[in-house]
């Protein structure tokens, strides 16, 4: 699901989310499932954040920004210059757009590894308490969001018929601080 982005982050939604993110002290976005870099481009060029794009796939139909080819689950620096995230993790947000659903675990793994306190999730949320997966992330991902993260902002976004994608900003619960 990371080769092409399925969730449709619009310029308007990025600008609205930017207000919330700035209120949380965020100055940069890390997109580890970047595909062609469209979302990183929106966060950078439209919303005014520093943005880093990483994806495991080498091929880019349209490279919107430079996308580092790597598996973000194995990067200590999350694709940033050495030390920048580790020195100021509270200034960066993790952007997860349509992380693959079960049986893939990449979304959950990235979420659990993230050292920062803010996560942006663009996708279809399931209800972890009801055992619903949604079509993105999977059950374990939804359970990790429910357990360790608090929803602080949400917005509807354009989405494909039959899907219920939205844009959500989460803040790490104090008890779950890394």
C-alpha positions as CSV (number, residue, x, y, z in Angstrom):
1,X,0.0,0.0,0.0
2,X,2.9,2.4,0.1
3,X,3.8,2.4,-3.6
4,X,0.7,4.5,-4.4
5,X,-1.0,6.5,-1.6
6,X,-4.6,5.5,-1.1
7,X,-5.6,8.1,1.5
8,X,-6.2,11.4,-0.2
9,X,-4.5,14.1,1.9
10,X,-5.6,17.4,0.5
11,X,-3.9,20.7,0.7
12,X,-6.8,22.0,2.8
13,X,-6.5,19.1,5.3
14,X,-2.7,19.5,5.5
15,X,-3.1,23.2,6.4
16,X,-5.8,22.5,9.0
17,X,-3.6,19.7,10.6
18,X,-0.6,22.1,10.5
19,X,-2.3,24.4,13.0
20,X,-2.8,21.5,15.4
21,X,0.7,20.2,14.9
22,X,2.3,23.6,15.5
23,X,0.3,23.9,18.6
24,X,1.9,20.7,19.8
25,X,5.4,22.1,19.0
26,X,6.0,20.0,15.8
27,X,8.4,21.4,13.2
28,X,9.1,18.3,11.1
29,X,7.4,15.3,9.7
30,X,8.9,11.8,9.0
31,X,7.0,9.8,6.4
32,X,8.5,6.2,6.5
33,X,5.9,4.8,4.0
34,X,6.4,7.6,1.5
35,X,5.8,5.9,-1.8
36,X,6.4,8.7,-4.3
37,X,6.7,11.4,-1.6
38,X,3.4,13.1,-2.3
39,X,2.4,13.5,1.4
40,X,5.9,14.6,2.3
41,X,5.7,17.2,-0.4
42,X,2.4,18.5,0.9
43,X,3.8,18.7,4.5
44,X,6.8,20.5,3.2
45,X,5.7,22.8,0.4
46,X,2.1,23.5,1.5
47,X,2.1,23.2,5.3
48,X,5.7,24.6,5.8
49,X,7.2,21.7,7.8
50,X,10.6,20.1,7.4
51,X,9.8,16.7,5.8
52,X,11.8,13.4,5.4
53,X,10.5,10.7,3.1
54,X,11.6,7.1,3.3
55,X,10.3,4.0,1.5
56,X,11.5,0.5,0.8
57,X,10.6,0.5,-2.8
58,X,13.1,1.9,-5.3
59,X,10.7,2.7,-8.2
60,X,8.9,6.1,-8.2
61,X,6.3,6.8,-10.9
62,X,6.5,10.5,-10.0
63,X,9.1,11.6,-7.4
64,X,7.4,14.5,-5.6
65,X,10.4,14.9,-3.2
66,X,13.6,13.0,-2.7
67,X,12.7,9.6,-1.1
68,X,15.4,7.7,0.7
69,X,15.3,4.0,-0.2
70,X,15.4,2.1,3.0
71,X,13.3,0.1,5.4
72,X,12.5,2.7,8.1
73,X,12.2,-0.1,10.6
74,X,15.9,-0.6,10.4
75,X,17.0,3.1,10.5
76,X,18.2,4.4,13.8
77,X,17.9,8.0,12.6
78,X,14.6,7.6,10.7
79,X,16.2,9.0,7.6
80,X,17.2,12.3,9.3
81,X,20.7,13.7,9.6
82,X,22.5,11.9,12.4
83,X,21.4,13.2,15.8
84,X,18.6,15.6,14.7
85,X,15.6,13.4,15.7
86,X,17.4,11.8,18.6
87,X,18.2,15.3,20.0
88,X,14.7,16.7,19.6
89,X,12.2,13.9,19.1
90,X,9.4,16.1,20.5
91,X,9.7,18.4,17.5
92,X,9.0,15.6,14.9
93,X,5.8,13.8,14.1
94,X,5.6,10.3,12.5
95,X,3.2,10.3,9.4
96,X,1.7,6.9,8.7
97,X,-0.5,6.8,5.6
98,X,-2.3,3.6,4.8
99,X,0.1,1.3,6.6
100,X,-0.5,-2.3,5.3
101,X,-3.1,-4.3,7.0
102,X,-2.7,-7.7,8.6
103,X,-0.8,-9.9,8.3
104,X,1.8,-7.2,7.6
105,X,3.1,-5.5,10.8
106,X,5.1,-2.6,9.5
107,X,2.6,0.0,10.8
108,X,2.6,-1.4,14.3
109,X,6.4,-1.8,14.2
110,X,7.0,1.8,13.2
111,X,4.5,3.1,15.7
112,X,6.2,1.1,18.6
113,X,9.7,2.3,17.5
114,X,8.8,5.9,17.2
115,X,10.7,8.0,19.8
116,X,8.5,11.1,19.4
117,X,5.3,12.1,21.1
118,X,3.1,12.8,18.0
119,X,1.8,10.5,15.3
120,X,-0.3,11.5,12.2
121,X,-2.4,8.6,10.9
122,X,-4.1,8.8,7.5
123,X,-6.3,5.8,6.9
124,X,-9.3,3.9,8.0
125,X,-9.5,3.3,11.7
126,X,-11.0,0.2,13.1
127,X,-12.4,0.0,16.6
128,X,-9.7,-1.9,18.6
129,X,-12.2,-2.5,21.4
130,X,-14.7,-4.2,19.0
131,X,-12.0,-6.2,17.3
132,X,-12.3,-4.3,14.1
133,X,-9.2,-3.8,11.9
134,X,-10.4,-1.3,9.3
135,X,-8.5,-1.7,6.0
136,X,-5.2,-0.1,7.2
137,X,-2.8,-1.1,9.8
138,X,-4.5,-4.2,11.2
139,X,-5.7,-5.2,14.6
140,X,-2.3,-5.0,16.4
141,X,-1.8,-1.5,15.0
142,X,-5.2,-0.3,16.2
143,X,-4.6,-1.9,19.6
144,X,-1.3,0.0,19.9
145,X,-3.0,3.3,19.0
146,X,-5.8,2.7,21.5
147,X,-3.4,1.7,24.3
148,X,-0.5,4.1,23.9
149,X,-1.9,7.1,22.0
150,X,-4.6,9.7,22.5
151,X,-6.5,11.1,19.6
152,X,-6.2,14.9,19.8
153,X,-7.5,16.0,16.4
154,X,-9.3,14.5,13.5
155,X,-10.6,15.6,10.1
156,X,-12.5,14.0,7.2
157,X,-10.6,13.8,4.0
158,X,-11.6,12.9,0.4
159,X,-11.6,9.1,0.1
160,X,-12.5,6.4,-2.3
161,X,-16.1,5.2,-2.3
162,X,-16.7,2.4,0.3
163,X,-13.8,3.6,2.5
164,X,-13.9,5.7,5.7
165,X,-10.4,7.3,5.7
166,X,-9.8,10.3,7.8
167,X,-6.8,12.3,9.0
168,X,-5.9,11.9,12.7
169,X,-3.3,13.3,15.0
170,X,-2.4,11.4,18.1
171,X,-0.3,12.3,21.1
172,X,1.5,9.7,23.2
173,X,-0.2,9.0,26.5
174,X,2.0,9.9,29.5
175,X,2.1,6.4,30.8
176,X,3.4,5.2,27.4
177,X,6.3,7.7,27.1
178,X,9.4,6.2,25.6
